[in-house]
């Protein structure tokens, strides 16, 4: 197995696009940022029900992580978030 991609990947950080099913391996830090996008999206959506569409300040956290992916891992952004 030495030298093969399978031996070098850590599938604990694999993430899948919820619409297409396509997946990609992320680093630990990237996986945290990815998961935060959906965590804050869910909370912001709940807050918006009281504040009105787009009223939650948590959308800023969602955008910040999306922007980070666009800049630092465009491939993962395209696979998972675009």
Residue pairs with C-beta under 8 A, 6 or more apart in sequence:
1 7
9 25
10 25
11 25
12 31
13 25
13 26
13 27
13 28
13 30
13 31
14 23
14 24
14 25
14 26
15 23
15 24
15 26
15 31
15 34
15 35
15 76
15 80
16 22
16 23
16 80
17 23
17 79
17 80
17 81
22 79
22 80
23 79
24 75
24 76
24 79
24 80
26 34
26 73
26 76
30 69
30 73
30 76
33 65
33 68
33 69
34 65
34 69
34 76
34 80
34 81
36 61
36 65
37 62
37 65
37 66
37 81
40 58
40 59
40 61
40 62
40 65
41 62
43 56
43 58
44 56
44 58
44 59
44 61
44 62
45 56
47 55
47 56
47 58
48 54
48 55
48 56
66 77
66 81
69 76
69 77
69 80
69 81
70 77
